[in-house]
Amino acid sequence: MGLAVEAGVPVIVQKPFAPDIVTCLRIEAKARKAGLPVTLHENFRFQKIFRRLREILDSRQIGEVTFGRLSWRNDIDVYTNQPYLLKTQRFMIMDVGIHMLDLARFLLGDAHSVSCFSQSVREGLAGEDAATMLLRHDNDAVSVVDVSYAAHKNPNPFPQTLGEIEGRLGTVQILEGQILRIHTANGQRDEVIHDDGRAWTSAPWTQIQDSVPRTQQHFIDALRQGREFETSARDSLKTYALAEAAYRSASSGQLIRTADLLKEA
């Protein structure tokens, strides 16, 4: 990162942003001082189904959003190829949960408070492999974000995110098979979100693989147009603060406000 700043090269950072919130704040401040664009590769929000869901929410078909539930639960074996995860103390929230927290912000807006319960379901783990987070958003909406690598289902829903978004006038369900089910006063309808048809993608990874070039295209377009990335370092501090708040809530049993964390550097 330091070399990139010295060279004046725009940077894409893989999640999580840094080991702790203080380091995140220092990186963002250093890049901002140098006038260097830095962005986080938070690709869940660039999945085709969630870009379409955002369009539906923006169209006000279900009215003002009041509640959301986003669930990513499966038992994919992440340990064979990544055995270090067995010894990672900050595991599930930083591995997948941070993507889901960014997605919650994308769909429901910024959040200021977090309560969290974490679990170590698999024996022998140093960290958590499941977590349930409750967020209060700035617009007074509430969301539940839950993640797990220990949910045994057949067939395995990996890597689908499931759930629903409720508004004052209706609801959108996020169902298996890349289906959005929209409920309004006019009735119910389904939208099937088809993949991009790229020759190099393969099930069950297709939706994730499709999101990567879409994410990178956003970076390119933003650089060319001189506008801020959706997941800029500045914006991503808010996502990291939610993850940090989740850990602190899980360890203390208290509600944690993110504003306090963003003042720590």
Backbone bond lengths (Angstrom), bond angles and torsions (degrees), N, CA, C in turn:
res aa  C-N    CA-C-N  psi(-1)  N-CA   C-N-CA  omega(-1)  CA-C   N-CA-C  phi
1 M - - - 1.457 - - 1.527 110.96 -
2 G 1.339 115.96 -45.02 1.458 120.64 179.57 1.516 112.05 -60.67
3 L 1.342 117.02 -41.64 1.462 120.95 178.77 1.522 111.05 -65.21
4 A 1.312 116.11 -38.69 1.464 120.09 179.14 1.522 110.80 -64.23
5 V 1.324 116.49 -41.83 1.457 120.28 178.35 1.527 110.34 -62.55
6 E 1.335 116.18 -44.42 1.467 119.85 179.25 1.527 111.92 -62.40
7 A 1.337 116.41 -34.25 1.459 120.52 -179.18 1.525 112.64 -86.08
8 G 1.326 117.43 -8.22 1.452 121.04 -179.02 1.514 113.67 68.86
9 V 1.346 116.31 33.59 1.465 121.68 -177.01 1.531 109.76 -100.64
10 P 1.341 118.69 128.83 1.467 120.28 174.60 1.529 110.79 -58.13
11 V 1.325 116.35 146.48 1.464 121.21 -171.09 1.530 110.46 -124.90
12 I 1.334 115.13 136.61 1.450 122.24 167.02 1.529 107.08 -108.45
13 V 1.328 117.04 122.35 1.453 122.65 -177.81 1.526 109.04 -107.19
14 Q 1.333 116.48 130.20 1.461 120.02 174.85 1.527 108.88 -71.44
15 K 1.324 115.88 147.77 1.466 118.62 176.34 1.524 108.77 -75.23
16 P 1.341 118.45 156.97 1.457 125.41 -9.99 1.523 111.43 -71.69
17 F 1.313 116.03 157.63 1.459 124.07 -172.58 1.527 111.51 -51.82
18 A 1.320 117.98 -48.88 1.470 123.81 -175.78 1.529 108.04 -162.86
19 P 1.333 117.93 173.65 1.467 119.80 -177.74 1.523 114.39 -65.64
20 D 1.340 118.09 -25.87 1.459 120.57 -177.22 1.521 109.59 -153.24
21 I 1.328 115.97 166.98 1.459 121.77 -174.69 1.529 111.79 -65.89
22 V 1.328 117.70 -34.21 1.460 120.56 -179.49 1.523 110.11 -64.25
23 T 1.330 117.28 -42.81 1.460 121.03 178.61 1.526 110.61 -65.30
24 C 1.322 117.10 -39.62 1.470 120.56 176.43 1.523 110.65 -57.22
25 L 1.313 116.27 -46.67 1.458 121.28 -178.41 1.525 111.17 -63.65
26 R 1.310 117.09 -38.21 1.471 120.66 179.84 1.531 111.05 -68.95
27 I 1.337 117.01 -41.31 1.465 120.41 177.87 1.518 110.40 -61.75
28 E 1.330 116.23 -47.18 1.459 120.22 -178.86 1.522 111.12 -61.58
29 A 1.334 117.20 -42.57 1.462 120.68 -179.17 1.521 111.46 -65.68
30 K 1.337 116.15 -40.23 1.457 120.27 -179.58 1.529 110.96 -66.68
31 A 1.329 117.04 -43.05 1.457 120.71 179.08 1.525 110.95 -66.05
32 R 1.333 116.39 -40.67 1.470 120.36 179.57 1.522 110.61 -63.67
33 K 1.329 117.25 -42.00 1.462 121.36 179.08 1.525 111.04 -62.41
34 A 1.344 116.57 -35.88 1.465 121.30 -179.71 1.527 112.42 -83.53
35 G 1.333 116.55 -6.60 1.460 119.51 -177.09 1.511 112.75 68.26
36 L 1.335 116.00 30.63 1.464 121.36 -174.70 1.534 110.38 -101.93
37 P 1.341 118.04 124.44 1.468 120.13 176.46 1.533 111.16 -68.97
38 V 1.315 115.86 126.03 1.460 122.32 176.80 1.517 107.79 -129.52
39 T 1.327 116.45 134.14 1.456 120.30 -179.70 1.519 111.06 -136.10
40 L 1.307 116.07 154.80 1.463 122.71 178.04 1.522 110.10 -100.40
41 H 1.330 116.29 140.80 1.468 121.00 -179.35 1.529 109.64 -85.15
42 E 1.316 115.26 68.62 1.473 121.70 176.01 1.526 107.41 -92.81
43 N 1.340 116.83 94.48 1.463 119.93 -169.08 1.518 115.47 -93.02
44 F 1.347 118.87 -9.33 1.460 118.53 -179.19 1.529 110.83 -60.18
45 R 1.327 117.15 -42.02 1.456 120.42 -179.20 1.527 112.35 -64.55
46 F 1.338 117.29 -16.54 1.464 120.86 179.02 1.525 112.77 -95.92
47 Q 1.331 117.62 3.69 1.459 118.89 171.28 1.526 108.86 -63.34
48 K 1.299 115.47 141.97 1.469 120.99 -173.89 1.524 111.92 -56.93
49 I 1.325 117.59 -39.32 1.460 120.87 -177.01 1.529 111.04 -63.94
50 F 1.337 117.12 -35.06 1.460 119.31 -177.86 1.526 112.40 -83.49
51 R 1.337 117.57 -25.82 1.464 118.53 171.14 1.531 109.25 -65.87
52 R 1.336 116.07 -40.58 1.463 119.47 178.22 1.527 110.73 -67.71
53 L 1.326 118.01 -40.94 1.452 121.14 178.40 1.526 110.84 -61.23
54 R 1.316 116.99 -40.27 1.464 120.47 177.21 1.528 110.83 -60.95
55 E 1.335 117.14 -39.53 1.464 121.05 176.99 1.529 110.84 -61.52
56 I 1.333 116.29 -42.37 1.466 120.35 179.57 1.524 110.58 -63.72
57 L 1.322 116.89 -43.11 1.460 120.25 178.81 1.526 111.04 -64.51
58 D 1.317 117.07 -40.55 1.465 120.99 179.76 1.524 112.26 -66.29
59 S 1.330 116.36 -27.70 1.466 120.54 179.53 1.524 112.07 -76.32
60 R 1.332 116.83 -7.55 1.471 123.66 177.80 1.528 112.81 65.98
61 Q 1.327 116.57 23.35 1.458 119.67 179.19 1.522 111.76 -60.75
62 I 1.324 117.58 -32.57 1.467 120.09 179.13 1.530 110.79 -109.54
63 G 1.316 116.92 10.83 1.455 120.64 177.26 1.518 112.92 75.38
64 E 1.305 115.24 -164.07 1.459 121.27 -179.84 1.527 110.29 -64.43
65 V 1.319 116.79 130.79 1.463 121.36 -178.27 1.524 110.18 -72.61
66 T 1.332 115.96 134.88 1.465 121.38 -178.85 1.525 113.83 -121.30
67 F 1.335 117.26 -23.82 1.469 120.38 -174.81 1.525 109.74 -154.37
68 G 1.322 115.56 147.49 1.455 120.67 174.26 1.515 111.04 -144.40
69 R 1.317 114.96 149.17 1.467 120.95 173.25 1.510 107.45 -135.09
70 L 1.322 116.91 121.95 1.456 122.82 -179.53 1.523 108.12 -123.65
71 S 1.325 116.16 122.20 1.463 121.07 -171.02 1.522 110.25 -128.67
72 W 1.326 116.39 127.67 1.474 123.23 177.92 1.523 106.51 -130.19
73 R 1.340 115.95 94.22 1.465 120.93 -172.75 1.520 109.53 -133.98
74 N 1.321 116.29 122.41 1.458 121.70 178.05 1.524 108.46 -161.75
75 D 1.313 117.11 -179.11 1.462 120.01 179.40 1.524 111.05 -126.79
76 I 1.346 115.96 36.72 1.464 118.54 177.16 1.535 109.08 -58.21
77 D 1.314 115.93 141.83 1.462 121.26 -179.65 1.526 109.54 -79.97
78 V 1.307 116.25 97.77 1.470 120.60 177.44 1.523 111.47 -92.62
79 Y 1.332 116.88 -5.64 1.455 120.32 -170.17 1.527 113.48 -87.83
80 T 1.334 117.45 -27.04 1.463 119.67 -178.83 1.522 111.10 -64.78
81 N 1.329 116.23 -47.17 1.465 119.76 -179.02 1.522 112.85 -86.55
82 Q 1.341 116.52 -19.52 1.462 120.33 -178.96 1.530 109.85 -130.60
83 P 1.336 117.66 65.23 1.469 120.14 -175.32 1.521 113.71 -62.13
84 Y 1.332 117.27 -20.65 1.466 120.25 178.82 1.530 111.52 -62.44
85 L 1.349 116.99 -21.39 1.458 119.68 -180.00 1.529 111.87 -63.89
86 L 1.316 116.54 -25.91 1.458 119.89 178.33 1.530 111.50 -63.08
87 K 1.326 116.77 -26.29 1.456 121.83 -176.86 1.524 113.04 -109.35
88 T 1.337 116.53 7.32 1.452 120.93 -179.15 1.523 110.24 -84.00
89 Q 1.316 117.21 119.50 1.457 120.57 -175.59 1.523 112.36 -73.19
90 R 1.305 117.99 -35.47 1.460 122.10 173.57 1.521 106.68 -105.04
91 F 1.320 115.29 96.23 1.463 119.96 -166.57 1.533 112.40 -108.50
92 M 1.316 117.28 -83.66 1.458 120.63 -166.34 1.525 113.46 -66.25
93 I 1.303 117.12 -40.90 1.462 119.70 -178.91 1.525 110.37 -64.56
94 M 1.331 117.12 -40.10 1.463 120.10 -179.88 1.524 112.59 -80.79
95 D 1.327 117.90 -21.59 1.464 120.30 -178.21 1.522 111.64 -83.31
96 V 1.326 117.75 -54.58 1.464 122.43 -179.05 1.524 111.45 -117.27
97 G 1.329 116.54 -34.50 1.456 119.86 -176.92 1.517 113.09 -56.81
98 I 1.319 117.21 -36.71 1.467 118.95 -178.08 1.525 111.11 -67.45
99 H 1.352 117.46 -34.30 1.468 120.65 172.31 1.526 110.17 -61.01
100 M 1.325 115.87 -43.59 1.456 120.74 -176.85 1.524 111.56 -69.81
101 L 1.310 117.73 -34.65 1.454 120.99 176.21 1.523 110.49 -66.80
102 D 1.328 116.48 -39.53 1.466 119.70 175.29 1.526 110.14 -63.56
103 L 1.330 116.50 -39.55 1.461 120.73 178.48 1.525 110.63 -64.31
104 A 1.326 117.51 -40.80 1.468 120.83 177.53 1.519 110.69 -60.91
105 R 1.315 116.94 -40.69 1.468 120.43 176.87 1.518 110.74 -65.45
106 F 1.326 117.24 -40.47 1.461 121.76 -179.39 1.526 111.31 -62.28
107 L 1.326 116.80 -38.94 1.458 120.97 -174.22 1.530 113.08 -90.82
108 L 1.331 117.59 -34.87 1.467 120.03 -174.08 1.521 113.85 -115.49
109 G 1.320 117.87 -6.27 1.456 120.58 -179.01 1.517 112.43 96.51
110 D 1.321 115.17 173.14 1.456 120.95 -178.25 1.525 111.68 -59.78
111 A 1.332 114.97 150.81 1.466 121.28 179.74 1.519 109.01 -124.05
112 H 1.333 115.97 148.72 1.460 119.78 -175.88 1.520 114.32 -115.46
113 S 1.347 118.57 -13.62 1.464 120.24 -176.16 1.522 110.64 -141.04
114 V 1.330 116.00 144.88 1.462 121.83 -176.42 1.527 110.33 -137.42
115 S 1.331 114.84 135.58 1.465 121.94 165.37 1.524 107.30 -119.65
116 C 1.314 118.17 142.81 1.466 120.11 -174.85 1.521 111.69 -147.47
117 F 1.338 114.98 140.90 1.460 123.02 165.70 1.524 106.77 -118.19
118 S 1.311 117.26 129.73 1.460 121.16 176.50 1.525 109.52 -115.04
119 Q 1.348 115.86 158.80 1.457 121.45 -177.93 1.529 110.27 -140.08
120 S 1.310 116.50 149.13 1.462 123.20 169.35 1.523 106.15 -115.00
121 V 1.319 116.01 93.09 1.462 121.79 -174.46 1.521 110.68 -79.90
122 R 1.315 116.26 -47.12 1.467 120.34 178.13 1.517 109.46 -71.94
123 E 1.308 117.10 132.37 1.460 120.70 179.92 1.522 110.49 -68.62
124 G 1.321 115.19 143.64 1.453 120.94 174.30 1.514 114.96 90.11
125 L 1.321 118.68 2.87 1.454 120.90 179.55 1.526 110.84 -79.03
126 A 1.325 115.29 145.09 1.455 119.37 174.11 1.525 111.04 -81.66
127 G 1.333 116.56 -27.80 1.461 121.21 -177.48 1.517 111.58 -123.39
128 E 1.330 114.80 -161.96 1.459 120.99 -176.94 1.528 110.98 -92.10
129 D 1.345 117.34 143.29 1.457 121.07 172.55 1.529 111.80 -114.42
130 A 1.345 116.24 7.71 1.463 121.37 176.12 1.524 108.42 -154.22
131 A 1.322 115.52 146.74 1.462 120.10 178.42 1.524 109.16 -155.32
132 T 1.326 114.73 144.77 1.458 122.37 175.46 1.520 107.72 -124.39
133 M 1.337 115.53 120.71 1.462 121.36 -174.41 1.517 110.40 -119.88
134 L 1.313 116.51 136.17 1.461 123.62 177.22 1.513 108.22 -113.21
135 L 1.341 116.33 123.19 1.453 122.01 -176.07 1.526 110.54 -115.76
136 R 1.323 115.43 139.36 1.465 121.29 168.20 1.526 106.62 -106.98
137 H 1.327 115.48 121.46 1.458 121.09 -176.42 1.528 110.91 -89.97
138 D 1.336 115.49 161.98 1.459 120.74 -176.63 1.526 111.98 -62.36
139 N 1.325 116.89 -26.68 1.469 121.18 -179.87 1.534 111.90 -89.59
140 D 1.326 116.49 12.29 1.470 124.94 179.73 1.520 113.76 77.01
141 A 1.333 118.48 0.15 1.458 119.82 171.98 1.528 109.35 -67.16
142 V 1.325 115.58 156.00 1.463 122.55 177.74 1.524 107.94 -121.40
143 S 1.329 117.11 139.66 1.465 119.86 175.39 1.516 110.67 -134.14
144 V 1.325 114.19 150.57 1.460 122.50 174.07 1.522 107.28 -114.92
145 V 1.308 116.50 124.51 1.465 122.73 178.62 1.517 107.57 -118.63
146 D 1.337 117.45 119.02 1.455 119.28 179.41 1.528 110.64 -129.37
147 V 1.311 114.92 139.85 1.466 122.32 -175.75 1.514 109.56 -137.04
148 S 1.339 116.12 145.95 1.462 119.22 179.70 1.521 110.79 -160.31
149 Y 1.334 115.00 140.29 1.463 122.40 167.90 1.527 110.55 -102.68
150 A 1.329 117.26 14.06 1.474 120.28 -174.74 1.515 111.58 -128.43
151 A 1.343 117.06 27.13 1.466 121.23 179.66 1.524 108.43 -102.09
152 H 1.328 116.65 109.06 1.466 121.67 -173.66 1.531 110.27 -89.90
153 K 1.320 115.74 112.79 1.463 122.01 -179.60 1.526 109.41 -136.57
154 N 1.327 115.42 148.64 1.458 120.31 178.70 1.536 108.93 -135.98
155 P 1.347 118.25 111.24 1.463 126.63 6.29 1.528 112.24 -76.32
156 N 1.308 114.31 155.37 1.454 121.51 179.62 1.533 109.38 -70.84
157 P 1.341 118.94 126.34 1.465 120.50 -178.06 1.523 114.69 -78.06
158 F 1.327 118.31 -0.59 1.463 121.11 -179.75 1.527 110.54 -51.45
159 P 1.336 119.51 138.18 1.466 128.39 -2.27 1.524 112.32 -105.06
160 Q 1.309 116.99 37.04 1.455 119.85 -173.21 1.533 112.63 -76.98
161 T 1.312 114.85 139.69 1.455 122.60 168.84 1.518 107.21 -96.03
162 L 1.329 116.54 127.16 1.456 121.87 -178.24 1.526 109.84 -116.42
163 G 1.331 116.11 165.86 1.457 118.46 177.00 1.502 112.59 150.02
164 E 1.332 115.25 -150.45 1.455 120.72 -178.85 1.514 110.13 -163.96
165 I 1.323 114.09 154.89 1.451 121.97 174.00 1.524 107.48 -124.33
166 E 1.328 116.87 124.55 1.455 121.49 -179.79 1.529 110.30 -105.11
167 G 1.341 115.28 141.13 1.451 121.53 174.23 1.514 110.45 -126.84
168 R 1.309 116.53 177.98 1.465 120.26 -178.81 1.524 112.36 -69.24
169 L 1.343 117.02 -17.23 1.464 120.43 -177.21 1.523 113.98 -118.36
170 G 1.327 117.88 -2.01 1.453 118.92 -177.71 1.515 112.31 173.66
171 T 1.334 115.45 -171.11 1.465 122.47 -176.09 1.515 109.45 -143.00
172 V 1.332 116.21 145.78 1.459 122.21 170.12 1.521 108.07 -118.01
173 Q 1.323 116.49 121.04 1.460 121.17 174.82 1.522 109.61 -93.42
174 I 1.335 115.68 142.91 1.460 122.86 175.97 1.520 106.01 -107.77
175 L 1.315 116.64 105.61 1.457 121.42 -169.20 1.522 111.79 -109.92
176 E 1.335 115.48 163.52 1.465 119.96 175.63 1.521 110.34 -60.19
177 G 1.327 115.22 150.06 1.454 120.49 -178.59 1.509 113.41 85.73
178 Q 1.353 116.64 17.98 1.464 121.67 179.19 1.528 111.35 58.84
179 I 1.314 115.47 49.38 1.463 122.02 -178.98 1.525 109.69 -114.97
180 L 1.326 116.19 131.85 1.453 123.04 168.90 1.523 107.46 -104.43
181 R 1.319 117.24 121.92 1.467 121.87 177.28 1.528 107.99 -106.71
182 I 1.314 116.06 113.81 1.456 121.93 -173.90 1.518 109.32 -101.98
183 H 1.343 116.17 123.21 1.459 123.05 178.46 1.530 108.41 -110.38
184 T 1.328 117.34 120.14 1.456 122.02 175.62 1.526 108.70 -135.19
185 A 1.323 115.75 -178.23 1.468 119.90 177.84 1.524 111.65 -62.99
186 N 1.328 116.77 -20.42 1.463 121.41 179.97 1.523 112.87 -86.22
187 G 1.332 117.13 -1.30 1.456 120.13 179.80 1.513 112.29 119.81
188 Q 1.312 115.62 -156.43 1.464 122.93 -175.33 1.521 109.94 -122.41
189 R 1.320 115.72 141.87 1.455 119.50 174.09 1.526 108.66 -146.04
190 D 1.332 116.06 152.93 1.461 122.46 177.64 1.517 110.67 -109.69
191 E 1.318 115.51 141.04 1.456 121.89 169.57 1.524 107.61 -120.14
192 V 1.313 116.80 121.61 1.457 121.93 175.65 1.521 107.58 -92.56
193 I 1.313 116.72 123.74 1.459 121.46 -177.48 1.521 108.34 -94.88
194 H 1.318 116.93 107.77 1.459 121.55 -176.84 1.530 110.87 -83.55
195 D 1.316 114.98 151.40 1.461 118.96 179.47 1.529 110.03 -71.13
196 D 1.327 115.09 173.88 1.458 120.38 -174.58 1.526 113.43 -80.04
197 G 1.318 118.00 -7.72 1.456 120.73 177.11 1.515 114.52 74.86
198 R 1.312 117.00 27.24 1.471 119.63 178.26 1.525 109.63 -75.00
199 A 1.332 116.17 138.94 1.463 121.18 -174.49 1.521 112.86 -67.84
200 W 1.323 117.24 -24.56 1.466 119.86 -173.37 1.528 113.44 -93.91
201 T 1.328 118.51 -2.40 1.464 119.56 178.94 1.523 110.24 -88.56
202 S 1.330 115.66 160.18 1.467 119.41 -179.59 1.527 109.54 -152.79
203 A 1.330 115.86 145.34 1.466 122.08 177.96 1.530 109.29 -66.81
204 P 1.333 118.12 147.95 1.463 126.75 0.36 1.521 114.26 -89.10
205 W 1.333 116.79 11.01 1.460 121.75 -171.99 1.529 113.73 -84.60
206 T 1.324 117.51 -3.54 1.460 120.99 -166.79 1.525 113.55 -53.22
207 Q 1.320 117.42 -48.84 1.464 119.16 -176.03 1.520 111.76 -63.51
208 I 1.338 117.09 -35.82 1.461 120.85 177.22 1.518 110.02 -70.32
209 Q 1.336 116.52 -46.23 1.455 120.43 -179.58 1.526 111.66 -61.91
210 D 1.321 117.30 -40.04 1.462 120.81 177.91 1.529 111.85 -63.84
211 S 1.335 116.37 -31.40 1.462 118.80 -176.28 1.526 112.32 -71.85
212 V 1.329 117.82 -23.19 1.467 120.30 -175.55 1.522 111.90 -68.03
213 P 1.349 120.38 -53.67 1.469 118.02 176.79 1.525 112.33 -63.01
214 R 1.336 117.52 -29.61 1.463 119.42 177.35 1.536 110.16 -67.27
215 T 1.328 116.37 -39.32 1.461 120.94 176.39 1.518 110.38 -64.10
216 Q 1.318 116.42 -46.68 1.465 120.64 -178.09 1.528 111.66 -65.92
217 Q 1.328 116.71 -34.44 1.465 119.45 177.23 1.527 110.55 -64.33
218 H 1.332 115.57 -36.76 1.465 118.93 176.62 1.526 110.40 -62.07
219 F 1.335 117.22 -42.73 1.463 120.81 178.54 1.526 110.20 -59.11
220 I 1.332 116.18 -47.30 1.471 121.02 -178.24 1.521 110.73 -62.35
221 D 1.328 116.25 -46.81 1.469 120.28 -178.90 1.526 111.16 -61.92
222 A 1.344 116.60 -42.10 1.458 120.25 -179.24 1.523 111.16 -65.13
223 L 1.332 116.55 -41.31 1.471 119.77 178.23 1.521 110.97 -63.18
224 R 1.316 117.19 -44.75 1.463 121.06 -178.76 1.522 112.28 -65.38
225 Q 1.328 115.58 -34.31 1.465 120.16 -176.47 1.528 112.56 -93.14
226 G 1.334 116.49 -3.84 1.454 120.39 178.16 1.514 113.96 67.20
227 R 1.332 117.54 30.12 1.460 120.70 178.96 1.527 110.24 -112.18
228 E 1.319 115.99 164.05 1.460 120.84 -176.79 1.521 110.77 -73.71
229 F 1.319 115.64 142.95 1.456 121.45 174.91 1.530 109.58 -65.69
230 E 1.321 116.61 149.50 1.475 119.95 173.07 1.517 111.09 -57.90
231 T 1.330 115.41 -40.50 1.471 120.57 -178.48 1.530 110.14 -110.71
232 S 1.315 115.38 48.69 1.464 120.29 177.07 1.524 109.96 -62.20
233 A 1.323 115.44 165.38 1.464 119.25 176.80 1.525 110.35 -57.40
234 R 1.323 116.70 -41.55 1.465 120.62 179.74 1.525 110.91 -61.34
235 D 1.329 116.48 -48.22 1.458 119.88 -179.29 1.525 111.28 -68.04
236 S 1.314 117.37 -37.59 1.462 120.69 -174.72 1.514 113.19 -72.22
237 L 1.332 117.31 -15.98 1.458 118.93 172.37 1.529 110.56 -57.98
238 K 1.324 117.03 -34.06 1.462 121.19 -179.23 1.531 110.92 -68.33
239 T 1.338 116.08 -36.90 1.462 119.26 177.18 1.520 110.91 -69.36
240 Y 1.333 116.19 -45.49 1.468 119.38 -179.90 1.526 110.43 -62.10
241 A 1.323 116.80 -37.28 1.464 120.12 179.30 1.527 111.09 -62.27
242 L 1.328 117.10 -34.61 1.467 119.96 176.77 1.530 110.59 -65.95
243 A 1.343 116.81 -42.28 1.465 120.36 178.39 1.526 110.73 -64.60
244 E 1.333 115.96 -43.81 1.466 120.04 177.73 1.526 110.44 -61.44
245 A 1.326 116.35 -41.95 1.458 120.60 178.79 1.523 111.11 -63.46
246 A 1.332 116.47 -36.63 1.466 119.94 178.35 1.522 110.96 -61.66
247 Y 1.316 117.30 -44.79 1.462 120.01 178.91 1.535 111.46 -63.66
248 R 1.310 116.23 -42.38 1.461 119.32 -178.38 1.532 111.09 -68.88
249 S 1.324 116.31 -35.25 1.458 119.44 176.68 1.527 110.92 -67.47
250 A 1.329 116.41 -42.99 1.462 120.27 -179.46 1.525 111.55 -61.76
251 S 1.330 117.30 -35.94 1.467 120.25 -177.58 1.527 112.66 -82.75
252 S 1.346 116.56 -26.35 1.461 119.71 -175.02 1.521 114.06 -104.82
253 G 1.341 116.50 -20.08 1.450 120.47 -175.15 1.515 113.29 75.29
254 Q 1.341 116.63 16.72 1.456 120.93 -176.59 1.521 111.79 -114.61
255 L 1.318 115.62 158.69 1.454 121.93 169.78 1.524 107.94 -73.71
256 I 1.339 116.47 132.47 1.464 121.08 -177.37 1.531 108.94 -116.02
257 R 1.328 116.39 132.07 1.452 121.99 176.48 1.523 109.61 -97.18
258 T 1.314 116.71 132.20 1.465 120.85 -173.39 1.527 112.24 -72.29
259 A 1.322 118.63 -26.27 1.469 120.67 -177.70 1.518 110.08 -58.82
260 D 1.322 117.00 -36.04 1.455 120.33 -179.77 1.528 111.89 -66.20
261 L 1.332 116.76 -34.52 1.458 121.24 -178.50 1.522 111.69 -71.98
262 L 1.320 116.98 -33.23 1.457 121.08 -176.06 1.532 112.40 -77.60
263 K 1.310 116.87 2.62 1.462 121.77 176.97 1.522 112.77 -106.07
264 E 1.322 117.30 6.79 1.463 119.43 -167.06 1.515 115.33 -79.97
265 A 1.326 117.86 -24.59 1.472 118.68 -176.29 1.534 110.25 -69.93
